[in-house]
Amino acid sequence: MSKKTKKRPAITPVPVTQPAVPVAFGYEEMLTELEAIVVDAEVRLAEEEVIPDSTALTRTI
């Protein structure tokens, strides 16, 4: 008995796409992002201070 080898189809390489390179933030971009984070945090803190007061008003004894 002899073994016959099957011909395999040629493998074509798949082109690899490079992931998008993150743009390096400069000083102004980092400062703008930081300011946006601070403003968002201030808004959330203000909302947290308002919520307990309003829930106290809606409670019935």
Chimera marker file (.cmm) of the C-alpha trace (Angstrom):
<marker_set name="trace">
<marker id="1" x="0.000" y="0.000" z="0.000" r="1" g="1" b="0" radius="0.5"/>
<marker id="2" x="1.270" y="3.371" z="-0.892" r="1" g="1" b="0" radius="0.5"/>
<marker id="3" x="0.157" y="6.643" z="0.558" r="1" g="1" b="0" radius="0.5"/>
<marker id="4" x="-0.850" y="9.337" z="-1.864" r="1" g="1" b="0" radius="0.5"/>
<marker id="5" x="-0.220" y="12.868" z="-0.801" r="1" g="1" b="0" radius="0.5"/>
<marker id="6" x="-2.907" y="15.363" z="-1.534" r="1" g="1" b="0" radius="0.5"/>
<marker id="7" x="-1.878" y="18.634" z="-3.038" r="1" g="1" b="0" radius="0.5"/>
<marker id="8" x="-2.851" y="21.472" z="-0.806" r="1" g="1" b="0" radius="0.5"/>
<marker id="9" x="-4.007" y="24.721" z="-2.366" r="1" g="1" b="0" radius="0.5"/>
<marker id="10" x="-1.480" y="27.508" z="-2.210" r="1" g="1" b="0" radius="0.5"/>
<marker id="11" x="-1.953" y="29.777" z="0.766" r="1" g="1" b="0" radius="0.5"/>
<marker id="12" x="-2.226" y="33.389" z="-0.215" r="1" g="1" b="0" radius="0.5"/>
<marker id="13" x="-1.021" y="35.793" z="2.449" r="1" g="1" b="0" radius="0.5"/>
<marker id="14" x="-3.661" y="38.132" z="3.809" r="1" g="1" b="0" radius="0.5"/>
<marker id="15" x="-2.478" y="41.722" z="3.886" r="1" g="1" b="0" radius="0.5"/>
<marker id="16" x="-2.195" y="42.913" z="7.451" r="1" g="1" b="0" radius="0.5"/>
<marker id="17" x="-3.597" y="46.346" z="8.071" r="1" g="1" b="0" radius="0.5"/>
<marker id="18" x="-1.780" y="48.454" z="10.588" r="1" g="1" b="0" radius="0.5"/>
<marker id="19" x="-3.907" y="49.648" z="13.508" r="1" g="1" b="0" radius="0.5"/>
<marker id="20" x="-4.529" y="53.349" z="13.617" r="1" g="1" b="0" radius="0.5"/>
<marker id="21" x="-1.683" y="55.046" z="15.393" r="1" g="1" b="0" radius="0.5"/>
<marker id="22" x="-3.016" y="57.157" z="18.243" r="1" g="1" b="0" radius="0.5"/>
<marker id="23" x="-2.320" y="60.789" z="17.732" r="1" g="1" b="0" radius="0.5"/>
<marker id="24" x="0.024" y="62.141" z="20.344" r="1" g="1" b="0" radius="0.5"/>
<marker id="25" x="-1.648" y="64.797" z="22.441" r="1" g="1" b="0" radius="0.5"/>
<marker id="26" x="0.079" y="68.092" z="22.646" r="1" g="1" b="0" radius="0.5"/>
<marker id="27" x="-0.049" y="70.393" z="25.640" r="1" g="1" b="0" radius="0.5"/>
<marker id="28" x="-3.159" y="72.258" z="24.444" r="1" g="1" b="0" radius="0.5"/>
<marker id="29" x="-5.071" y="69.060" z="23.671" r="1" g="1" b="0" radius="0.5"/>
<marker id="30" x="-4.244" y="67.568" z="27.067" r="1" g="1" b="0" radius="0.5"/>
<marker id="31" x="-5.269" y="70.779" z="28.807" r="1" g="1" b="0" radius="0.5"/>
<marker id="32" x="-8.569" y="70.843" z="26.917" r="1" g="1" b="0" radius="0.5"/>
<marker id="33" x="-9.273" y="67.212" z="27.837" r="1" g="1" b="0" radius="0.5"/>
<marker id="34" x="-8.429" y="67.862" z="31.481" r="1" g="1" b="0" radius="0.5"/>
<marker id="35" x="-10.716" y="70.897" z="31.581" r="1" g="1" b="0" radius="0.5"/>
<marker id="36" x="-13.551" y="68.827" z="30.104" r="1" g="1" b="0" radius="0.5"/>
<marker id="37" x="-13.017" y="66.137" z="32.752" r="1" g="1" b="0" radius="0.5"/>
<marker id="38" x="-13.089" y="68.716" z="35.544" r="1" g="1" b="0" radius="0.5"/>
<marker id="39" x="-16.279" y="70.321" z="34.215" r="1" g="1" b="0" radius="0.5"/>
<marker id="40" x="-17.935" y="66.907" z="33.928" r="1" g="1" b="0" radius="0.5"/>
<marker id="41" x="-16.930" y="66.071" z="37.501" r="1" g="1" b="0" radius="0.5"/>
<marker id="42" x="-18.280" y="69.393" z="38.782" r="1" g="1" b="0" radius="0.5"/>
<marker id="43" x="-21.615" y="68.765" z="37.077" r="1" g="1" b="0" radius="0.5"/>
<marker id="44" x="-21.859" y="65.271" z="38.572" r="1" g="1" b="0" radius="0.5"/>
<marker id="45" x="-21.033" y="66.568" z="42.045" r="1" g="1" b="0" radius="0.5"/>
<marker id="46" x="-23.650" y="69.294" z="41.726" r="1" g="1" b="0" radius="0.5"/>
<marker id="47" x="-26.234" y="66.715" z="40.649" r="1" g="1" b="0" radius="0.5"/>
<marker id="48" x="-25.342" y="64.468" z="43.592" r="1" g="1" b="0" radius="0.5"/>
<marker id="49" x="-25.890" y="67.364" z="45.993" r="1" g="1" b="0" radius="0.5"/>
<marker id="50" x="-29.307" y="68.108" z="44.477" r="1" g="1" b="0" radius="0.5"/>
<marker id="51" x="-30.589" y="64.527" z="44.434" r="1" g="1" b="0" radius="0.5"/>
<marker id="52" x="-30.585" y="63.872" z="48.228" r="1" g="1" b="0" radius="0.5"/>
<marker id="53" x="-32.455" y="67.141" z="48.893" r="1" g="1" b="0" radius="0.5"/>
<marker id="54" x="-35.152" y="66.404" z="46.326" r="1" g="1" b="0" radius="0.5"/>
<marker id="55" x="-35.625" y="62.823" z="47.520" r="1" g="1" b="0" radius="0.5"/>
<marker id="56" x="-36.108" y="64.069" z="51.063" r="1" g="1" b="0" radius="0.5"/>
<marker id="57" x="-38.973" y="66.260" z="49.837" r="1" g="1" b="0" radius="0.5"/>
<marker id="58" x="-40.762" y="63.394" z="48.098" r="1" g="1" b="0" radius="0.5"/>
<marker id="59" x="-40.724" y="61.024" z="51.075" r="1" g="1" b="0" radius="0.5"/>
<marker id="60" x="-43.944" y="60.699" z="52.987" r="1" g="1" b="0" radius="0.5"/>
<marker id="61" x="-43.938" y="59.894" z="56.678" r="1" g="1" b="0" radius="0.5"/>
<link id1="1" id2="2" r="1" g="1" b="0" radius="0.2"/>
<link id1="2" id2="3" r="1" g="1" b="0" radius="0.2"/>
<link id1="3" id2="4" r="1" g="1" b="0" radius="0.2"/>
<link id1="4" id2="5" r="1" g="1" b="0" radius="0.2"/>
<link id1="5" id2="6" r="1" g="1" b="0" radius="0.2"/>
<link id1="6" id2="7" r="1" g="1" b="0" radius="0.2"/>
<link id1="7" id2="8" r="1" g="1" b="0" radius="0.2"/>
<link id1="8" id2="9" r="1" g="1" b="0" radius="0.2"/>
<link id1="9" id2="10" r="1" g="1" b="0" radius="0.2"/>
<link id1="10" id2="11" r="1" g="1" b="0" radius="0.2"/>
<link id1="11" id2="12" r="1" g="1" b="0" radius="0.2"/>
<link id1="12" id2="13" r="1" g="1" b="0" radius="0.2"/>
<link id1="13" id2="14" r="1" g="1" b="0" radius="0.2"/>
<link id1="14" id2="15" r="1" g="1" b="0" radius="0.2"/>
<link id1="15" id2="16" r="1" g="1" b="0" radius="0.2"/>
<link id1="16" id2="17" r="1" g="1" b="0" radius="0.2"/>
<link id1="17" id2="18" r="1" g="1" b="0" radius="0.2"/>
<link id1="18" id2="19" r="1" g="1" b="0" radius="0.2"/>
<link id1="19" id2="20" r="1" g="1" b="0" radius="0.2"/>
<link id1="20" id2="21" r="1" g="1" b="0" radius="0.2"/>
<link id1="21" id2="22" r="1" g="1" b="0" radius="0.2"/>
<link id1="22" id2="23" r="1" g="1" b="0" radius="0.2"/>
<link id1="23" id2="24" r="1" g="1" b="0" radius="0.2"/>
<link id1="24" id2="25" r="1" g="1" b="0" radius="0.2"/>
<link id1="25" id2="26" r="1" g="1" b="0" radius="0.2"/>
<link id1="26" id2="27" r="1" g="1" b="0" radius="0.2"/>
<link id1="27" id2="28" r="1" g="1" b="0" radius="0.2"/>
<link id1="28" id2="29" r="1" g="1" b="0" radius="0.2"/>
<link id1="29" id2="30" r="1" g="1" b="0" radius="0.2"/>
<link id1="30" id2="31" r="1" g="1" b="0" radius="0.2"/>
<link id1="31" id2="32" r="1" g="1" b="0" radius="0.2"/>
<link id1="32" id2="33" r="1" g="1" b="0" radius="0.2"/>
<link id1="33" id2="34" r="1" g="1" b="0" radius="0.2"/>
<link id1="34" id2="35" r="1" g="1" b="0" radius="0.2"/>
<link id1="35" id2="36" r="1" g="1" b="0" radius="0.2"/>
<link id1="36" id2="37" r="1" g="1" b="0" radius="0.2"/>
<link id1="37" id2="38" r="1" g="1" b="0" radius="0.2"/>
<link id1="38" id2="39" r="1" g="1" b="0" radius="0.2"/>
<link id1="39" id2="40" r="1" g="1" b="0" radius="0.2"/>
<link id1="40" id2="41" r="1" g="1" b="0" radius="0.2"/>
<link id1="41" id2="42" r="1" g="1" b="0" radius="0.2"/>
<link id1="42" id2="43" r="1" g="1" b="0" radius="0.2"/>
<link id1="43" id2="44" r="1" g="1" b="0" radius="0.2"/>
<link id1="44" id2="45" r="1" g="1" b="0" radius="0.2"/>
<link id1="45" id2="46" r="1" g="1" b="0" radius="0.2"/>
<link id1="46" id2="47" r="1" g="1" b="0" radius="0.2"/>
<link id1="47" id2="48" r="1" g="1" b="0" radius="0.2"/>
<link id1="48" id2="49" r="1" g="1" b="0" radius="0.2"/>
<link id1="49" id2="50" r="1" g="1" b="0" radius="0.2"/>
<link id1="50" id2="51" r="1" g="1" b="0" radius="0.2"/>
<link id1="51" id2="52" r="1" g="1" b="0" radius="0.2"/>
<link id1="52" id2="53" r="1" g="1" b="0" radius="0.2"/>
<link id1="53" id2="54" r="1" g="1" b="0" radius="0.2"/>
<link id1="54" id2="55" r="1" g="1" b="0" radius="0.2"/>
<link id1="55" id2="56" r="1" g="1" b="0" radius="0.2"/>
<link id1="56" id2="57" r="1" g="1" b="0" radius="0.2"/>
<link id1="57" id2="58" r="1" g="1" b="0" radius="0.2"/>
<link id1="58" id2="59" r="1" g="1" b="0" radius="0.2"/>
<link id1="59" id2="60" r="1" g="1" b="0" radius="0.2"/>
<link id1="60" id2="61" r="1" g="1" b="0" radius="0.2"/>
</marker_set>
